[in-house]
Amino acid sequence: MQKLEVFGANKLKGQIKISGSKNASLPILAATLLSTKKVYLKNLPKVKDIETMINLLQSLGSIISHNKKDLVIDNSKQEKFFASYKLVKTMRAGILVLGPLLAKFGNAKVSLPGGCAIGTRPINIHLKALSKLGVKYKINQGYVYANAPKGLIGSKIRFAKISVGATENLIIAASLAQGTTILTNCAIEPEIKDLVNFLKKIGCKIKWIAKRSLKIIGVNKIKEISYKVMFDRIEAGTYLIAGAITQGNLKIKNIDSNIIKTEINILKKIGVKIFIKKNEVHIIGNKKIKSINIKTAPYPGFPTDLQAQIMVLLCKANKKSSIKENIFENRFMHVAELNRMGAQISTKGNKAMVEGNINFASAELMATDLRASVSLILAALSANGKSVINRIYHLDRGYENIEKKLKKVGANIRRVN
């Protein structure tokens, strides 16, 4: 099994180009199932979750090829509606094929999803909403068996709670439904806006009618298009924090700074110097980090996917900080490993108290999930000596060429078997 060796205490200097967004690419890939024309996608990140989704689409009958930098998806002969456990078990985004399969065929058999062990992430919100479009379903032996005897029929749907996955599934499904669908209490993450932009470009009729409300008029014709996926805001935030924690001097390129305003403002508040240019954020780390109280929240709040990373930086703050995790109930698994490196973090329920003025010590470490993996790298980069991070297959699900990008800006990091 592969692991990472990180030799810390180097200041990171240089430029890092941010890859395409994993969390935007996955629903867009699922949405290509609506089409019987060719779709050309640009800027997809080379990460394991994308590879898994491509394999899932191919298992459903999609013909997928590469044309220069484009991924070409041809669904003209796609006619299967069975998504197996083997392909869905490693990522929660596998459930996103449920909506388009129901929209296209009126039938679907999809495995319950897997992914990181950071919370239960039930799909009952997806299923309850789909039932309002005329879907009947049952769950048996780990599979959702769903069908729409009369096809999908537009409806008014209010999500019981804000859910990124359920919002995505319903937007995709309603795009081919008969009549009009109104979705309220939607998630409004930038990745959802990117999905909506993609669907509009292929010919779907979707309009934001309020901050968290969408009007979707079902269509029956889809266009052949080329589409470029947005940048990965979580990768951008991770490297901004890497620059801060190593007191580095980094230019983070290929981004839209307006999308990560919350993260930039928090880094400024705690004392990091940040300069914004077009498609670039320049960060200069500071020896003095101020304490802060943070809570994760749906966009435009502070993202749960950066909670582990910001926790590492707050270990360097001048006083005690707190982090309240409001999205997932089991997302402090990195705390035990950080404490083994000398951090002093205590947790109670969904709240973590982070003591400041910590100097991390190198250690052998175990990654527990995707974002926890990268938080351990950040801690190791600021520690003296060699740290070893095991189970990095989590990392490969969401970060493209992370060692190469870090090496390019001065990190001493290598992958070993």
N, C-alpha and C positions, 0 to 999 in steps of 0.2 A: 504493500500500500504506500502511496506517495505521501511525502510530508515536506514542509517548508523549513529551511534553516534561515534564521534572520539574525544578522549581527548588527546590533543597534548603535545608537548615539551619533549617527550621521545626519547633518542638516540636509534636507531635500532642496535642490535648486534646479530650476529649468522649466520645461513646458510639458504638460500632459494633455493629450487630445482625448476627449471623452467619446466613448462609443455610443452606438444607438441604444435606445432604452429597451431593456428586457421586458419591463412591465407594460410597455406600449406594444411591443412586437407580438407578445403572446396573444392578446385578444384580437389584434389585427390578423394574425395568421389564422386564428379560429374563424374570423369573419370572412376570410376568402372562400370558405365552404359555401357561402351564399351564391357565389358566382359560377357560371358555366363558361366564362371567358378567361383568358389569360390575365394574371395579375403579376406585375413586376414590382418587387419590393427592394428598396435600397436601405442601407445603413442598419441592417440587422446585426446585433452583436454576436460574436462567435463564442457562445456560452452553452453549457450543457442543457439548460432548460429549453433553449431555442432548438437545439438538435433533437431533443425529446419531442417537442411539438411537431417538428417537421416529420419525424418518424410516425407520429400519431396520424398526421394528415395522410401520409403515404399508406398507412394501414387501412385508411378509409377509402382509398382509391385515388387520391390526388397524385398527379404526375408532376414531380418537382425537379427542376434542373437549375444550373447556374449559367448566367450570361454576363460575362465580365464581372461587375460588382453587384449585379442584380440577382435576386432569387426569383425564379420564374415558376409560378404555380398555375397548373392547368387542371381545372376541375370539370372539364367537359364530359369525362367518363366516370366521374366520382359517383358511386351509387351505394356504398356501404354505410350503415348507421350503427355499427358496433365498435365502441371504444374500449379496448381491453384493459384489465387491471395492470397487466405487464407494462403498459405504456403510460398509464395515468398515475400509477402508484408513487412516482417520485416527485410530482409537482401538482400543486392545487389547481393550476391553470388548465389542467386537462378537462375540468368540468365545463369549460367555456365552449366546448364543441356541442354541448347539449342544445343550446339555443338555436344555432344555425342548422343542425340536423333536423330538429323539429320543424323549423321554418321551411326547410327544403323538402323533407320527406313525410312529415307528420308522424315520424317514428324515430326512436333513439333508444339504444341500450348503452349506457355509459357507466364505467366504474366510478365508485366514490373516490374522491381525489386523495393524494398524499401530499408530500412536501416536507418542510421543516417542522419539527415537533415543538412549535411555539404557541400552540393553542388549538382548540377544537375546530374552529372554522366551519361550523355546520352549514350545509347547503339548503336548509329548510327555507331560507329567505328566497333563494333562487326558485325552488319548487312551488312555494306558495304563490309567488308572482306569476310564474308560468301557468299555473292552474287558472289564473284569471284571464289568460289568453285562450282557454279552452283545452288545456293539457290535462290528461289524466295520467297518474303515475303510481308506481309502487316500488318499494325497495326490497330486494330479495338477494341474499347471499352476496352483499357488497356491491350490487349493481342497481342503478336507477333504470327501470323500465318505464318509458314514457311514450305516450301517443296522443295525437290530436285528431280524433275521428272526423271532425268537420274542418280540419285545417286550423291554423292560428287565426283568432279573431280579435281585433283591436279592443282595448278596454282602458279604463282608468285605474291606475295602480299606484298606491303609495307604499313605499318600502317601510317596514316596521322600524328598521334602523338603517343607518347609512352603511352600505356594503359595496365595495369596489367591484367584486366579482359578480354579484347579483345585478348591479347596474349594467355592467358590460354584457352579461348574458341576455338581459331583457332588451337592451338596445338592439343587439344583433337579431334576436328572434323577431321583435316587432317590426323590423325593417321590411320583412316579406309578409307580414300578417295582413289579413283583409281589414280595410278600414283604418281608423285612427286610434293610436295609443297615446295616452298621457301618462308619463312617469313623473312622480314627485318624490321628494326627499332622496334625490339621487346623490351618489358620490360625484365630486367634480374634480378629481385628480387630473393633472395635465395629461396623463396617459389616456383617460377617458375622453378628454377633448380631442386627442390625437385619433382615437378610434372613431369618433363622430366625424372628424374631418375626412378620414379614409372612406367611411361609408357614404358620405355625401358625394365624394369624388366618383365612387362607382355607380352613383345614380340614386341612392336612397334619399328620402325626403325627411330630414331631421332638423328640428329647430329648437334652440334654447328659448323658452318662453318666460323663465324666471331663473334666479340663481341656481336652484336645485331642481328645476322642472324642464322636461323635454316633451315636445310634441313630435310624434313619428307617424307619418302616413305611409302605409304599406305600398310597396311597388312590386312589379313583376318582371322588370327588365333591369339587367345589370350591365355596366359598361366594362370594356377592357381598359385598364389604367396602369400607370406607373406611380409609385408613391414612396416618399422618403420618410422613414420613421424618425421621430424626435430623439433628442439626446437623452442619456440616462442621468436623471437628476440625483439619484442616490449614489451613483458612481462619482458624480461631480462633488457632492457633499462629502463623500468619504475622502477624496483627495484634498479637498479644502482643509479638512480636519487633520490629515496627514501633514500638510504644510504647517499648520498651527502647532501641532504637538512636537514636531522636530525643530521648531523655531526656524523653519525653512523660508524659502523665497520661490514660490511656485506661480506659474501662469497656467490656469485651467482653461483650455480652449475648446471651441466647438459647442458652445452652450448658449442659452438664453438666460441672462441673469434675472430677468423679471420673474421667471418660473421658480427660482430658489431664493426669493426675497426673504422669507422667514428665516432660513438657515443663515444667510448672509448677515441679517440684522442681529441674530443671536451671537454669531462670531464677533461682530463688531462690539456688542455689549460687553463681552468678556475680555476685550482688550486686543483682539487681533486686527492688524491693519489690512484693509481690503480696498482695492482700487478697481473700478468697473470700466471696461471698454466694450466696444461692440463685439459680441460673441466670445468674450474673455473676462475672466475674473483673476486678478493678480492678488495673491495673499502673501503677507510677510508675518511670520510668527513673532510672538512677543514672549520674553521671559516671564512677564507678570500676567497671569491669567486670573480674572475675577470670577468669583462664585456666582451662581445663578440658579434659579428654580425653573425647571422646564416640565411641561406636560405634553405628551404626544396627543395628537388629534387628527381627524380627517383633514385633508387639504382645504384651506391654506394653512393649517396648523403645522406644528413641527412633526415630521414624519416618523412613525414607529421604526421604519427601516434605517434611521440614523441614530436611534436611541443608544445602541451599544457603542457606537463610535464616539458620540459626544460624551458618554460616560467616561471613556478613557481620558479625554482631554480635561474633564472636570476634576479628575484625580490630581491634576497639576494646579488647580485653582488655589487662591490664597486662603479661602475659607471653605466651610462645608456647603455643599450644594445638594439639591434634591431633584429627582426625576420621577414623575408620575406617569406610568404606562397605562394609557386608556384604551388601547386597541386590542392587544392580545394578553391573555391571562398568564402566559408561561414564558415571558420573554426576558427573564433575568438569568438565563442559564450561563451566560458569560461571567457573571459576578464571581462565582467560585474560582474560576481560572484566573481572573484579574487579581483576586485576593491572594492567590498563590504567588503572584508576582510582586506582592507588597502593597497592593491597594487596600484601603480600609472602607469597604462598602457593606452596608447592612440593608436588608430588605424586609419589608413588612407588607404583605398583600401586594398591591400594585405600585408601591412606592419604594424607591431606593434612596438612601442617604449616602452621599459620597464625600468622604473626608478629603481635604485638599493637601497640598504640599507633599505629594508622594513622589519618590524616585523609584521607578519600576526596576525590579531585579529580573534578570534573564531566567528562564525556566523551560521545562518541557511541558507542553500544553496540549489540550484536547478540544478541538472545535465541536460545537454542538449543533449549530445551524449556520445558515449563509451569512447573516450579518454579524453573528458572534465570531465567526472565523476571521473576518476582516478586522474586528475590534482587537483581537489578539495580535494581529500583525502590527496595528498601530501602537499598541503597548510595547511590543518587542522592538519596534523601530526607535523608541525613545529610551530603551533599557541599555545598560552596558553589558557587553558579552553576547553570547550566542543563545538564542531561544529556538526551540523546535516545536512546530505546530503540526499535530497529527490530525488525520481525518479531514484533509483539505478538499475532498470531493464536494463538500458543501460549498466551498469557495468557488469552485469551477462552475456551479450552477448559475452564477450571476455576475462574475467579474471577468472581463476579457483581457487576457495577457497581463495579469496583474503584476507578475514578477518582472516582465519586460518593461512595463511602464514605470515601475518603481526603480529598477536598475538604471534606467535612462536618466533619472533625476538624482542619482547618487546613493540609492539604498544598496546595502550589501545583503542580498537575498538570493536564495537558490532553492530549486526543487530537487529532492532526492528520492530514490526508491527505497 
